[in-house]
Amino acid sequence: MTSTNTLLHLNDRDGHYPESYYAASANPCSDYPALEGDIKCDVVVVGGGFTGLSSALHLAEHGYDVVLLEAHKVGWGASGRNGGQIGTGQRRDQDDLEEMLSKDTARQAWNIAEEAKSVLTGLIDKHNIACDYKPGCLHANHKKRYDIHSKRFVELLNEHYDYDKIRYIEPQELREMVGTEDYSAGTLDMGAGHIHPLNFALGIATAASSASVRIFENSEVLETKHGEPVNVRTAKGNVKARFLVYACNGYLGGLSKKVGRHVMPINNYVIATGPLSDERARSLIRDDVCVADSRFVVNYYRLSADKRMLFGGGESYGYRFPKDIKSFVRRHMLKIYPQLDDVRIDYGWGGTLAITMSRLPYFQRLSGNVLSASGYSGSGVALATCAGSIIADAIHGNASRFDVMSSLPTPGFPGGSAFRSPLLMLGLTWYALRDRL
C-alpha cells in the first residue's frame, strides 16, 4: 500500500518532539539514523511507539533480526504525549465484556489485560527505566446514578476475578481524596498507576537498541508490498523482510485500507501547569494517584513528579489541532478545579490516538506474515506495550494470545474510512451532550 499520511506532518515539526512537558523533562536519549540504502532482516516494524518498540524488543529477545522504522522520533506519537495512565482490564469494563463475549473469552481478555500491567512494570524493572512510575488510579463518577454500577463492578472483580486491589470509594471519602465537588462516588484501583510515557518509550528504545534492533528515525514509510518477502520503502531506503508489523495506531495513513476501516484517528489534548507547592498539590490529589472521570469525553489528570497538574480533556475529530490548546483544555480543568484559575499554564500539546467502534483494540493478521495491532481507544499505555509481546510470540509460533485479541469484536465504521469521521462526530457530539444533561 502507498501512504498519504497527512497526520504525520500537519500539526508538528518533522523530526521534532512537540513542545510538551514530557519533551521538556525527557531523559537523555540517543538519536538514531535515517534509513539509507537497501537492507534485509527477519522482521520490519513500522512505528516507534509502545507497540512497535515492544514488538522489536521482544522479537530481538526471541533471536530475530529486527528493523524498526519511525517517521520522526521514537515515542513521537501518542506514546510520548498521552496522559500516562495505566488502567486495569480492557477499554470496556469487564461486566460489559461478559455480556459481549463468552465467559471464557471474557476471562482470557481479562488475563491478558492483567498481564499487560506486568509486562510494563517488568520492562521498567528489567531495564531500569526512569519514568516516575506510581501506583493508584481513581475513577470518579460525575453523576450519582453511576455509583451503584461502581459498587457492583468492584464486587464483580473482587469476587469473580480474585482482584482485591480495587475498592469502592464513598462520596465523602472521594471529596477528601480530590479537591473538587464535581463528583459523587468512585473506585480506587491500586493495581493501576501512572508513568512519564515519553521516558518509558525512550527506555524501551534503548533496551531494543541494546538487543541489536536496528532503529531508524526520520524514515517515514511511503509504501509497503505484501508477499514473501515483504517490501517496505522509505524516501531513501528499502527493507525486505520475512515479516511485517504495522504498529502505527493513529498515524497509519493509507498503509492498510483494511485496518483503516476499523481504526479511526482522533485528537486529544493535555496541559501542564506550573509547579505547585506540596500543600497545594496534595489539596488537589491527596494520594498522588491518577484520576479519570465517568464522562464519555473523559477528563483525566494527575500530578507530575515536580508537582504540576497534568490535565487532559477535550477531543476533536478534524485533522487540525486547536490554535490555542492551552485555553481549549484549561476550561475543562477549571470546571473540575476552579481554584486553579490563578495558576499559569506552562505547556499545552495535542496528539493523535486511534479508536474503534467497540473501543476494543484491533488486532489483525492481514496475511500470513503481516500483523497489525492498534485502536487502543485511550487505554494503550499497558495494552500497547503488551501488544508487542503478543505479536512477537505470534511470529515466533505461539499465537494463542493474538488469536484471543483478534477475536474481540471491532466492527468497521459505517461507510468505511471515507465516512467514519463525520458519522462518528455526530455520535460523539450526542454523548458529549449527554454528559452535560
C-alpha atoms as one frame of an Amber mdcrd trajectory, in Angstrom:
protein
   0.000   0.000   0.000   1.104   3.590  -0.627   0.670   6.010   2.272  -0.777
   9.502   2.099  -0.247  10.414   5.723  -1.419  13.939   6.461  -1.415  13.474
  10.229   2.315  12.807  10.325   3.028  16.344   9.147   0.006  18.590   9.708
   0.344  19.648  13.350   4.002  19.153  14.264   7.501  19.911  13.074   9.012
  16.976  11.219  11.608  15.154  13.261  10.960  17.084  16.486   9.021  16.216
  19.614   6.099  18.558  20.365   6.693  21.304  22.912   5.225  19.302  25.765
   6.051  18.855  29.425   7.197  15.352  28.564   9.691  16.531  25.946  10.962
  19.238  28.300  11.578  16.663  31.052  12.768  13.785  28.865  15.735  11.671
  29.851  18.846  11.928  27.667  18.384   9.663  24.675  20.119   8.522  21.518
  19.459   9.887  18.066  19.016   7.124  15.543  19.974   7.477  11.865  17.640
   7.673   8.911  17.444   4.645   6.664  19.585   4.918   3.553  20.013   2.146
   1.034  18.651  -1.386   0.790  18.733  -3.772   3.745  17.293  -7.142   4.727
  16.039  -8.502   8.046  13.731 -11.067   9.590  11.068  -8.585  10.764  10.421
  -4.970   9.826   8.336  -2.962  12.296   6.624   0.237  11.162   6.120   2.686
  14.026   8.265   3.673  17.005   5.663   3.896  19.771   4.863   1.454  22.565
   3.620  -1.308  20.243   6.463  -1.028  17.760   9.253  -0.669  20.307   7.915
  -3.509  22.449   7.465  -5.733  19.373  11.017  -5.035  18.271  12.487  -5.689
  21.717  10.576  -8.931  22.310  11.326 -10.200  18.804  15.030  -9.492  19.298
  14.893 -11.422  22.545  13.446 -14.345  20.543  16.516 -14.155  18.296  15.102
 -12.297  15.278  16.967  -9.686  13.271  14.658  -6.657  13.546  14.490  -3.291
  11.798  12.225  -0.572  13.203  11.200   2.393  11.043   9.909   5.584  12.682
   8.740   8.571  10.633  10.004  11.108  13.184  11.476  10.199  16.610  10.868
   7.173  18.813   7.953   7.955  21.104   6.974  10.895  18.898   3.306   9.937
  18.530   0.646   9.151  21.120   3.107   7.051  23.118   5.068  10.154  24.074
   2.111  12.536  24.501  -0.614  10.708  26.422  -1.882  11.046  29.980   0.445
   8.345  31.256  -2.359   6.398  32.942  -2.104   2.628  33.342  -5.527   1.045
  33.619  -6.828  -2.346  34.694  -8.702  -4.519  32.239  -9.587  -3.837  28.638
 -11.004  -0.487  27.481 -14.519  -1.831  28.134 -15.454  -2.789  31.691 -15.332
  -6.467  32.500 -19.097  -6.702  33.042 -19.560  -5.297  29.528 -17.175  -7.928
  28.163 -19.124 -10.690  29.880 -22.232  -9.547  28.003 -20.411  -9.136  24.672
 -18.338 -12.321  24.753 -18.428 -15.844  26.064 -17.399 -16.138  29.719 -14.257
 -17.969  28.641 -13.197 -15.281  26.166 -14.020 -12.533  28.658 -11.798 -14.272
  31.200  -8.975 -14.629  28.659  -9.249 -10.936  27.767  -9.050 -10.077  31.476
  -5.975 -12.265  31.939  -4.227 -10.606  29.006  -5.025  -7.146  30.380  -3.643
  -8.147  33.781  -0.536  -9.487  32.084  -0.187  -6.158  30.260   0.485  -4.370
  33.529   3.079  -6.984  34.455   4.788  -6.626  31.065   5.005  -2.866  31.574
   6.347  -2.968  35.127   8.636  -5.845  34.156  10.238  -3.731  31.440  10.680
  -0.852  33.879  12.393  -3.120  36.401  14.477  -5.168  33.974  15.846  -2.185
  32.073  15.931   0.342  34.928  13.677   2.776  33.063  13.339   6.042  34.983
   9.749   7.002  34.175   8.255   8.091  37.544   6.042   5.036  37.976   3.484
   5.451  40.779   0.599   3.135  41.749  -3.049   4.074  42.014  -5.885   5.194
  39.746  -9.101   6.811  40.967 -12.190   6.580  38.779 -14.656   9.325  39.720
 -18.365   9.413  38.862 -19.642  12.748  37.592 -23.250  11.518  38.074 -24.640
   9.917  41.220 -26.595   7.408  39.165 -23.306   5.712  38.242 -22.465   4.901
  41.865 -24.423   1.663  42.025 -22.595   0.346  38.958 -19.241   1.206  40.536
 -20.149  -0.734  43.662 -21.281  -3.774  41.669 -18.215  -3.556  39.439 -15.916
  -3.734  42.467 -17.871  -6.726  43.775 -17.523  -8.474  40.406 -13.741  -8.038
  40.314 -13.308  -8.898  43.993 -15.493 -11.983  43.989 -15.284 -13.439  40.479
 -11.822 -12.360  39.311  -9.992 -12.526  42.656  -8.852  -8.945  42.097  -8.518
  -7.350  45.527  -6.630  -4.202  44.539  -9.773  -2.195  43.792 -12.305  -0.829
  46.285 -15.407   1.352  46.258 -14.974   4.957  47.421 -17.925   6.647  49.124
 -18.715  10.266  48.136 -17.340  11.763  51.366 -14.021   9.945  51.072 -13.732
  10.814  47.395 -14.089  14.514  48.180 -11.280  14.122  50.703  -9.094  12.489
  48.057  -9.633  15.083  45.316 -10.240  18.761  45.954 -13.396  19.144  43.895
 -17.156  18.977  44.409 -17.707  17.753  40.857 -18.004  14.056  41.672 -20.104
  11.598  43.631 -18.568   8.193  44.453 -15.944   6.190  42.605 -13.383   3.397
  42.725  -9.721   3.302  43.718  -7.545   0.775  41.899  -4.106   0.347  43.434
  -3.195  -2.220  40.800  -3.288   0.561  38.210  -0.974   3.577  38.135   0.773
   6.241  36.070   4.116   6.981  34.398   6.026   9.556  32.356   5.133   7.972
  28.994   7.834   9.506  26.809  10.589   8.430  29.190   9.092   4.939  29.214
   9.159   4.848  25.395  12.739   6.115  25.311  13.708   3.434  27.803  12.233
   0.662  25.652  14.044   2.094  22.631  17.364   1.985  24.481  16.697  -1.605
  25.541  15.745  -2.582  21.985  18.851  -0.967  20.528  20.997  -2.763  23.114
  19.339  -6.004  21.975  20.604  -5.287  18.406  17.380  -3.891  16.954  18.272
  -1.535  14.124  16.222   1.628  14.747  15.860   4.234  12.022  14.277   7.629
  12.750  13.116  10.227  10.215  12.283   7.271   7.987   8.634   7.567   7.010
   7.281   4.511   5.247   5.885   5.526   1.885   4.870   2.159   0.511   4.553
  -1.462   1.603   4.195  -4.520  -0.601   2.975  -7.729   0.963   4.470 -11.000
  -0.182   7.340 -13.290   0.631   9.406 -11.321   1.347   7.548  -8.137   2.239
   8.983  -4.920   0.847   8.902  -1.597   2.715  10.022   1.628   1.030  11.090
   4.940   2.560  12.312   8.080   0.804  15.937   6.942   0.832  15.842   3.228
   1.514  14.157  -0.111   1.203  13.695  -3.039   3.585  12.997  -6.635   2.621
  11.845  -8.899   5.425  10.167 -12.207   6.202   7.563 -10.474   8.411   5.961
  -7.029   8.616   4.405  -5.463  11.727   2.164  -2.403  11.479   2.425  -0.510
  14.789   1.150   2.877  13.644  -2.090   3.384  15.610  -3.499   6.843  14.710
  -0.724   7.546  12.215  -1.339   4.616   9.880  -2.417   6.811   6.967  -3.109
   4.777   3.842  -0.751   1.886   4.552  -3.615  -0.569   5.171  -7.156   0.055
   3.933  -8.440  -2.913   5.928  -7.124  -1.537   9.218  -8.365   1.923   8.232
 -11.945   0.658   8.008 -11.830  -0.414  11.656  -9.500   2.113  13.289 -10.042
   5.872  13.302  -7.615   8.615  14.365  -8.844  11.297  16.764  -7.002  14.097
  18.536  -6.672  14.604  22.259  -5.053  17.375  24.307  -3.137  17.847  27.547
  -1.912  20.859  29.511   0.662  21.181  32.280   0.503  23.905  34.896   3.487
  25.460  36.556   4.883  23.557  39.564   2.633  23.688  42.638   3.583  23.701
  46.294   3.421  20.355  48.062   0.456  21.574  50.105  -1.491  22.792  47.084
  -0.741  19.671  45.060  -1.929  17.493  47.938  -5.132  19.527  48.209  -5.928
  18.584  44.595  -4.973  14.893  44.592  -4.219  13.861  48.137  -2.583  10.498
  47.448  -0.783  11.271  44.161  -2.873   8.788  42.187  -4.077   9.444  38.666
  -7.740  10.340  38.139 -10.179   9.687  35.306 -13.867  10.504  35.389 -17.011
   8.881  34.018 -17.714  11.356  31.229 -17.859   9.925  27.725 -15.261  12.521
  26.729 -13.079  11.714  29.702 -11.248  14.198  31.886  -8.024  12.547  33.038
  -5.375  14.096  35.216  -2.546  13.541  37.655   0.429  15.237  39.272   3.838
  15.127  37.648   6.984  14.287  39.583   7.629  18.019  40.059   4.031  18.647
  41.243   2.480  20.094  38.093  -1.135  19.358  37.314  -1.180  17.405  34.047
  -4.757  17.649  32.788  -6.202  16.018  29.690  -9.601  16.924  28.327 -11.483
  17.606  25.126 -11.338  15.796  21.817 -11.582  16.908  18.211 -12.327  14.897
  15.124 -10.878  17.062  12.379  -7.228  16.832  11.457  -6.019  20.161  12.844
  -5.252  20.877  16.491  -6.920  23.950  18.054  -4.906  27.133  17.643  -4.776
  27.665  21.414  -4.547  24.256  23.083  -3.828  25.768  26.492  -7.125  27.674
  26.549  -9.014  24.777  24.963  -8.071  22.388  27.794  -7.893  24.958  30.601
 -11.657  25.500  30.541 -12.174  21.768  31.134  -9.720  21.858  34.032 -11.414
  24.856  35.649 -14.782  23.072  35.628 -13.190  20.482  37.914 -10.767  22.742
  39.762 -11.948  26.376  39.668  -9.358  27.097  42.384  -6.633  26.757  39.719
  -7.794  29.911  37.975  -4.669  31.773  39.172  -2.189  29.090  38.056  -0.171
  29.607  34.900  -0.217  27.023  32.112   3.325  26.214  31.007   2.639  23.637
  28.310  -0.224  22.631  26.042   0.049  19.946  23.394  -2.015  17.641  21.248
  -1.641  14.167  19.862  -3.404  11.656  17.700  -4.614   8.355  19.063  -6.870
   5.760  17.461 -10.254   4.387  18.440 -12.509   1.582  17.280 -16.306   1.376
  17.207 -16.346  -1.008  20.175 -13.424   0.692  21.974 -11.636  -2.668  21.976
  -8.227  -2.866  20.265  -7.987  -4.118  16.699  -5.515  -6.986  16.293  -5.380
  -8.467  12.818  -3.251 -10.847  10.784  -3.512  -9.161   7.395  -1.747 -12.056
   5.691   0.388 -14.956   6.840   3.409 -12.745   7.512   1.813  -9.313   8.117
   0.394  -8.429  11.541  -1.158  -5.262  12.936  -2.257  -4.018  16.369  -3.855
  -0.638  17.045  -7.044   1.137  18.128  -6.402   1.151  21.877  -9.025   3.875
  22.320  -7.244   5.756  25.071  -6.082   2.719  27.068  -2.863   1.985  25.275
  -0.104   2.518  27.833  -0.198  -1.055  29.128  -2.134  -2.769  26.322   0.006
  -1.349  23.513   3.152  -2.365  25.356   1.802  -5.877  25.878   0.787  -5.994
  22.211   4.468  -6.094  21.348   4.927  -9.236  23.410   1.792 -10.763  21.881
   2.934 -10.004  18.321   6.426 -11.339  18.979   5.013 -14.597  20.322   2.676
 -14.911  17.318   5.558 -14.516  14.868   7.589 -16.986  16.918   4.832 -19.572
  16.604   2.594 -19.086  19.641  -0.457 -17.111  18.520  -2.786 -18.022  21.394
  -2.934 -14.521  22.899  -3.006 -12.873  19.466  -5.966 -15.046  18.497  -7.876
 -14.011  21.639  -7.266 -10.334  20.939  -8.154 -10.649  17.256 -11.442 -12.334
  18.243 -12.660  -9.286  20.189 -15.493  -7.540  18.301 -14.265  -4.470  16.429
 -16.790  -3.758  13.656 -15.911  -1.456  10.807 -17.036   2.151  10.846 -20.200
   2.809   8.818 -19.210   3.920   5.364 -15.613   2.825   5.844 -12.761   5.278
   6.209 -14.370   7.872   3.919 -17.402   8.497   6.164 -16.173   7.370   9.572
 -15.196  10.873  10.770 -18.445  12.824  10.111 -20.665   9.965  11.289 -18.627
   9.450  14.427 -18.633  13.179  15.124 -22.431  13.154  15.172 -22.483  10.244
  17.582 -19.834  11.635  19.902 -21.477  15.056  19.929 -24.590  13.363  21.298
 -22.595  11.564  24.006 -20.829  14.790  24.952 -24.260  16.468  25.263 -25.471
  13.564  27.387 -22.528  14.150  29.756 -23.927  17.601  30.472 -27.547  16.526
  30.978
